[in-house]
Amino acid sequence: MIYLVFAHPYPSQSRANQMLLDAVRDLPGLEVCALYDRYPDFDIDVGAEQAALMRAGLVVWMHPVYWYSVPGLLKHWFDKVFAYGWAYGDGAAALQGKDCLWVATTGGKAESYSANGIHERPFADFSRPIEETARFCRMNWLEPCIIHGAHDLAETALGAHGQALRERLEAWLALKVGAGNTAIDVSPSNTATGP
Ligand SMILES: Cc1cc2nc3c(=O)[nH]c(=O)nc-3n(C[C@H](O)[C@H](O)[C@H](O)COP(=O)(O)O)c2cc1C
């Protein structure tokens, strides 16, 4: 199954991430953990999270980018759940080979993440810690789905991103569940902006 960790501190105020989640949440085989709803006191049930990850073949992290990184509770989730001896370290292989898809939205537009933009660097520079977290645990890092300029995107554009994400997850499910189609493209559709 797919385990989608949704990390928005204020889901009722979210436009972009809520639309992305709504676009995929009814997919069969998808389990959603709305992190801030489940753990409002930051008291993460490590055993439950690790069990969910063990069931998953694909792990999705979906969140707004906060200060060039993940919201605090998702960082805490990494700290607690990706434990030594389980996720990494001698003989640890719990996450090995699982696919990992990072879905993140930014307020900054794509061009603001460049040498001449306000953020001075390509977005890929900021994505490195997230990518390496997955790679360090020997997960299979898929091409991320990064949606820039989330505030300024029209509903139709956000809807297209949601649909593209849905198609990507459907393709993954079809491939893994063995629907008999071996020619499915699980790369991002050209409607999604890469980092
Ligand atoms: C505390 C905070 C920090 C933020 N940091 C960044 C940032 O580092 N880079 C950026 O491009 N946008 C940043 N933003 C903008 C959010 O990424 C943006 O509001 C979000 O992606 C919109 O998605 P939503 O509609 O689901 O909330 C920040 C917003 C907040 C509230």
The ligand as an SDF file (V2000), in Angstrom:
LIG
                    3D

 31 33  0  0  0  0  0  0  0  0999 V2000
    6.2060   29.4230    8.7300 C   0  0  0  0  0  0  0  0  0  0  0  0
    6.2360   29.4660    7.2310 C   0  0  0  0  0  0  0  0  0  0  0  0
    7.4400   29.3060    6.5880 C   0  0  0  0  0  0  0  0  0  0  0  0
    7.5020   29.3010    5.1820 C   0  0  0  0  0  0  0  0  0  0  0  0
    8.6920   29.0980    4.5680 N   0  0  0  0  0  0  0  0  0  0  0  0
    8.7510   29.1090    3.2140 C   0  0  0  0  0  0  0  0  0  0  0  0
    9.9890   28.8820    2.5520 C   0  0  0  0  0  0  0  0  0  0  0  0
   11.0540   28.6640    3.1510 O   0  0  0  0  0  0  0  0  0  0  0  0
    9.9990   28.8890    1.1890 N   0  0  0  0  0  0  0  0  0  0  0  0
    8.8600   29.1170    0.4560 C   0  0  0  0  0  0  0  0  0  0  0  0
    8.9390   29.1270   -0.7750 O   0  0  0  0  0  0  0  0  0  0  0  0
    7.6610   29.2930    1.0640 N   0  0  0  0  0  0  0  0  0  0  0  0
    7.5880   29.2910    2.4220 C   0  0  0  0  0  0  0  0  0  0  0  0
    6.3760   29.4470    3.0520 N   0  0  0  0  0  0  0  0  0  0  0  0
    5.1440   29.4980    2.2380 C   0  0  0  0  0  0  0  0  0  0  0  0
    4.4400   28.1400    2.2280 C   0  0  0  0  0  0  0  0  0  0  0  0
    5.2800   27.1420    1.6610 O   0  0  0  0  0  0  0  0  0  0  0  0
    3.1290   28.2140    1.4750 C   0  0  0  0  0  0  0  0  0  0  0  0
    2.2880   29.0430    2.2380 O   0  0  0  0  0  0  0  0  0  0  0  0
    2.4770   26.8770    1.2550 C   0  0  0  0  0  0  0  0  0  0  0  0
    3.2510   26.0710    0.4020 O   0  0  0  0  0  0  0  0  0  0  0  0
    1.0790   27.0030    0.6760 C   0  0  0  0  0  0  0  0  0  0  0  0
    0.4380   25.7390    0.7760 O   0  0  0  0  0  0  0  0  0  0  0  0
   -0.9640   25.5780    1.5400 P   0  0  0  0  0  0  0  0  0  0  0  0
   -1.9840   26.3420    0.7550 O   0  0  0  0  0  0  0  0  0  0  0  0
   -1.2470   24.1170    1.5690 O   0  0  0  0  0  0  0  0  0  0  0  0
   -0.7940   26.1290    2.9330 O   0  0  0  0  0  0  0  0  0  0  0  0
    6.3030   29.4850    4.4400 C   0  0  0  0  0  0  0  0  0  0  0  0
    5.0870   29.6750    5.1230 C   0  0  0  0  0  0  0  0  0  0  0  0
    5.0540   29.6630    6.4980 C   0  0  0  0  0  0  0  0  0  0  0  0
    3.7400   29.8570    7.1990 C   0  0  0  0  0  0  0  0  0  0  0  0
  1  2  1  0
  2  3  1  0
  2 30  2  0
  3  4  2  0
  4  5  1  0
  4 28  1  0
  5  6  2  0
  6  7  1  0
  6 13  1  0
  7  8  2  0
  7  9  1  0
  9 10  1  0
 10 11  2  0
 10 12  1  0
 12 13  2  0
 13 14  1  0
 14 15  1  0
 14 28  1  0
 15 16  1  0
 16 17  1  0
 16 18  1  0
 18 19  1  0
 18 20  1  0
 20 21  1  0
 20 22  1  0
 22 23  1  0
 23 24  1  0
 24 25  2  0
 24 26  1  0
 24 27  1  0
 28 29  2  0
 29 30  1  0
 30 31  1  0
M  END
$$$$
